[in-house]
Amino acid sequence: VGCDRSKNLVDICGEKHFQAFVCDALSVPIRSGSCDACISIAVIHHFSTAERRLATIRELARLLRPGGTALIYVWAMEQEYKNQKSKYLKEKNGSKNKEKEINTGTAQRPLSDQGPDNSSQDSAWSDRLLNDLKDESCGAKPVADFRLPVHTNRTSFHSQDLLVPWHLKGGTKRKEEGVDTVLVPGGSKESQELSPVFHRYYHVFCDGELEAVCRSLDCVRVQKSYYDQGNWCVILEKL
């Protein structure tokens, strides 16, 4: 059984005849102790405070039966580990080839690998997110005059808390409120469209951080902790 915050993604699962439903990872409507195993991939790094990230792992553990296991993946701050670049960094060269194809009109626009410039719209997005973080920070100290950096895709991380640009495939001729837009290159002027750019919040984890959070819970035991292609990963066992 799968669950996701995005209704559109859940609808796709339904079309493929998979069992899935919409929910929040902080409150999963499944009976405690009813799962043999749980998987959380690329979810916890979207929560904006340490308290929420811990609560998400505690909720994951609640679902497990005694002896059940959970696998967690989060994005790593260290995209180069033991002198090896992650797949994320290695794909930078491949993305340039894709962009060349776009410019010649021979390929559809993929998810863009280049982040937007630091414009006033970036600042507006950062300010809006900061206000949300202050409102929902579970008592965390407010940060004065701080703006989250906007990450440049396919590059190393310089901050643990940041915004990552996501360019939608295709485009739209209608400029949506609160969303940056970029001109899709290639083709005639009539065929060029505006493609929305959304900024998603990430907290990228440093070496040992995810394991330390998991070890702070007395209801689970860390079976294994490892690095995998730009991600920190743990396998937990419910006690």
C-alpha positions as CSV (number, residue, x, y, z in Angstrom):
1,V,0.0,0.0,0.0
2,G,1.4,3.4,-1.0
3,C,0.7,6.9,0.2
4,D,1.7,10.3,-1.0
5,R,0.9,14.0,-0.4
6,S,0.3,14.5,-4.1
7,K,-3.2,13.6,-5.3
8,N,-2.0,13.6,-8.9
9,L,0.7,11.0,-8.2
10,V,-1.8,8.8,-6.2
11,D,-4.2,9.0,-9.2
12,I,-1.5,7.7,-11.5
13,C,-1.0,4.8,-9.1
14,G,-4.7,4.1,-9.2
15,E,-4.6,4.1,-13.0
16,K,-1.9,1.4,-12.8
17,H,-4.1,-0.6,-10.4
18,F,-1.8,0.0,-7.4
19,Q,-3.2,0.6,-3.9
20,A,-2.4,4.1,-2.9
21,F,-4.0,7.0,-1.0
22,V,-3.3,10.6,-0.1
23,C,-2.0,11.4,3.3
24,D,0.5,13.4,5.4
25,A,3.6,11.5,6.6
26,L,3.1,13.1,10.0
27,S,-0.3,11.4,10.4
28,V,-0.7,8.2,8.4
29,P,-4.2,6.7,8.8
30,I,-3.0,3.1,9.3
31,R,-3.4,1.1,12.5
32,S,-0.4,1.0,14.8
33,G,1.7,-2.2,14.6
34,S,0.1,-3.4,11.4
35,C,3.0,-3.3,8.9
36,D,5.7,-5.8,8.4
37,A,7.9,-3.2,6.6
38,C,7.7,0.5,5.6
39,I,9.7,2.5,3.0
40,S,10.2,6.2,3.1
41,I,12.1,7.5,0.0
42,A,12.9,11.2,-0.5
43,V,10.2,12.4,1.9
44,I,11.7,13.4,5.3
45,H,14.2,15.9,3.7
46,H,11.2,18.1,2.8
47,F,10.2,18.7,6.4
48,S,11.4,22.1,7.6
49,T,12.3,21.5,11.3
50,A,14.2,18.9,13.2
51,E,11.1,18.3,15.3
52,R,9.0,17.4,12.3
53,R,11.7,15.2,10.8
54,L,11.9,13.3,14.1
55,A,8.1,13.1,14.3
56,T,7.9,11.6,10.8
57,I,10.3,8.8,11.7
58,R,8.4,8.2,14.9
59,E,5.2,7.9,12.9
60,L,6.9,5.5,10.5
61,A,8.0,3.4,13.5
62,R,4.4,3.4,14.9
63,L,3.1,1.6,11.9
64,L,5.6,-1.3,12.3
65,R,4.9,-4.5,14.2
66,P,7.6,-5.6,16.7
67,G,10.5,-6.9,14.6
68,G,9.3,-5.0,11.5
69,T,11.7,-3.0,9.5
70,A,11.8,0.4,7.8
71,L,14.1,1.7,5.1
72,I,14.6,5.5,4.9
73,Y,16.4,7.5,2.2
74,V,17.2,11.2,2.4
75,W,19.2,13.5,0.2
76,A,22.8,13.9,1.4
77,M,24.8,17.1,1.8
78,E,27.8,15.2,0.6
79,Q,27.3,14.7,-3.1
80,E,30.9,13.6,-3.4
81,Y,31.8,10.8,-1.1
82,K,35.0,8.8,-0.8
83,N,36.3,10.6,-3.9
84,Q,33.3,9.5,-5.9
85,K,30.8,11.9,-7.4
86,S,27.1,11.0,-7.0
87,K,24.9,10.3,-10.0
88,Y,23.2,13.6,-9.4
89,L,26.5,15.5,-10.1
90,K,27.6,13.2,-12.9
91,E,24.4,13.9,-14.8
92,K,25.4,17.6,-15.3
93,N,27.2,16.8,-18.5
94,G,24.4,14.7,-19.8
95,S,21.9,17.6,-19.1
96,K,24.0,19.9,-21.4
97,N,23.5,17.5,-24.2
98,K,19.7,17.5,-23.6
99,E,19.7,21.3,-23.7
100,K,21.4,21.2,-27.0
101,E,18.7,18.9,-28.3
102,I,16.0,21.3,-27.0
103,N,17.6,24.2,-28.8
104,T,17.5,22.4,-32.1
105,G,13.9,21.4,-31.5
106,T,14.7,17.7,-31.6
107,A,13.6,16.8,-28.1
108,Q,10.8,17.6,-25.7
109,R,11.8,19.7,-22.7
110,P,12.9,17.6,-19.8
111,L,13.1,18.7,-16.2
112,S,15.5,21.6,-16.5
113,D,19.0,21.1,-15.0
114,Q,19.7,24.8,-14.7
115,G,18.3,26.8,-11.8
116,P,16.9,30.3,-12.4
117,D,18.9,33.4,-11.6
118,N,18.5,34.9,-8.2
119,S,15.7,37.2,-9.1
120,S,13.2,39.2,-7.1
121,Q,10.7,36.4,-7.6
122,D,13.2,34.0,-6.0
123,S,13.4,36.4,-3.0
124,A,9.7,36.5,-2.8
125,W,9.4,32.8,-2.7
126,S,12.1,32.6,0.0
127,D,10.4,35.2,2.1
128,R,7.1,33.4,1.9
129,L,8.6,30.1,2.9
130,L,10.5,31.7,5.8
131,N,7.2,33.1,7.1
132,D,5.7,29.6,6.9
133,L,8.7,28.2,8.8
134,K,8.4,30.8,11.5
135,D,4.6,30.0,11.9
136,E,5.1,26.3,12.1
137,S,8.6,25.8,13.6
138,C,7.4,24.0,16.7
139,G,9.0,26.5,19.0
140,A,12.3,26.8,17.1
141,K,14.1,30.1,17.4
142,P,13.2,32.5,14.6
143,V,15.9,33.5,12.2
144,A,16.2,37.2,11.6
145,D,16.6,38.6,8.1
146,F,17.4,35.3,6.5
147,R,16.7,34.1,3.0
148,L,17.0,30.5,1.9
149,P,19.5,30.1,-1.0
150,V,18.2,28.9,-4.3
151,H,20.2,25.8,-5.4
152,T,21.8,25.5,-8.8
153,N,20.8,22.0,-10.1
154,R,23.5,19.4,-10.6
155,T,26.0,21.2,-8.4
156,S,27.3,20.5,-4.8
157,F,25.3,21.8,-1.9
158,H,26.5,24.8,0.0
159,S,23.7,25.0,2.6
160,Q,21.7,22.3,4.4
161,D,18.4,24.3,4.1
162,L,17.6,25.5,0.6
163,L,15.2,25.8,-2.3
164,V,15.5,23.6,-5.3
165,P,14.0,24.8,-8.7
166,W,11.8,22.3,-10.5
167,H,10.9,23.2,-14.1
168,L,7.7,21.5,-15.3
169,K,7.9,19.6,-18.5
170,G,6.1,21.2,-21.5
171,G,4.8,24.6,-20.7
172,T,1.8,26.8,-20.1
173,K,0.8,30.1,-21.8
174,R,-0.8,31.3,-18.5
175,K,1.5,32.7,-15.9
176,E,0.5,31.3,-12.6
177,E,0.5,33.4,-9.5
178,G,3.6,33.0,-7.3
179,V,5.5,30.9,-9.8
180,D,8.5,31.9,-11.8
181,T,8.3,31.3,-15.5
182,V,11.0,30.6,-18.1
183,L,10.8,30.7,-21.9
184,V,11.1,27.3,-23.5
185,P,13.8,27.5,-26.3
186,G,13.4,26.1,-29.8
187,G,10.7,26.4,-32.4
188,S,9.0,29.5,-33.7
189,K,7.9,32.4,-31.5
190,E,4.3,31.2,-31.7
191,S,5.2,27.8,-30.4
192,Q,7.3,29.1,-27.5
193,E,5.6,28.7,-24.2
194,L,6.2,29.7,-20.6
195,S,7.2,26.9,-18.3
196,P,6.5,27.3,-14.5
197,V,9.4,27.0,-12.1
198,F,8.5,25.8,-8.6
199,H,10.8,26.0,-5.7
200,R,10.7,23.1,-3.3
201,Y,12.2,23.2,0.2
202,Y,14.9,20.7,1.1
203,H,16.9,19.9,4.2
204,V,19.9,17.9,3.0
205,F,21.4,15.6,5.7
206,C,25.0,15.6,6.8
207,D,27.0,12.4,7.5
208,G,25.6,10.8,10.7
209,E,22.6,13.1,11.0
210,L,19.9,10.7,10.0
211,E,21.3,7.9,12.0
212,A,21.5,10.2,15.1
213,V,17.9,11.2,14.7
214,C,16.8,7.5,14.5
215,R,18.9,6.5,17.5
216,S,17.2,9.2,19.6
217,L,14.0,7.0,19.4
218,D,13.8,4.3,22.0
219,C,11.3,2.3,20.0
220,V,13.6,1.3,17.1
221,R,17.1,-0.1,16.6
222,V,19.4,1.0,13.7
223,Q,20.3,-2.2,11.8
224,K,22.3,-0.5,9.1
225,S,23.4,3.0,8.0
226,Y,25.0,3.7,4.6
227,Y,25.5,6.1,1.7
228,D,24.0,5.4,-1.7
229,Q,24.4,7.7,-4.7
230,G,24.0,11.0,-2.9
231,N,21.6,9.7,-0.3
232,W,22.0,8.8,3.4
233,C,20.1,5.7,4.2
234,V,19.1,3.7,7.3
235,I,17.4,0.4,8.0
236,L,15.4,0.4,11.3
237,E,14.0,-2.5,13.3
238,K,11.0,-2.0,15.6
239,L,11.6,-3.1,19.1
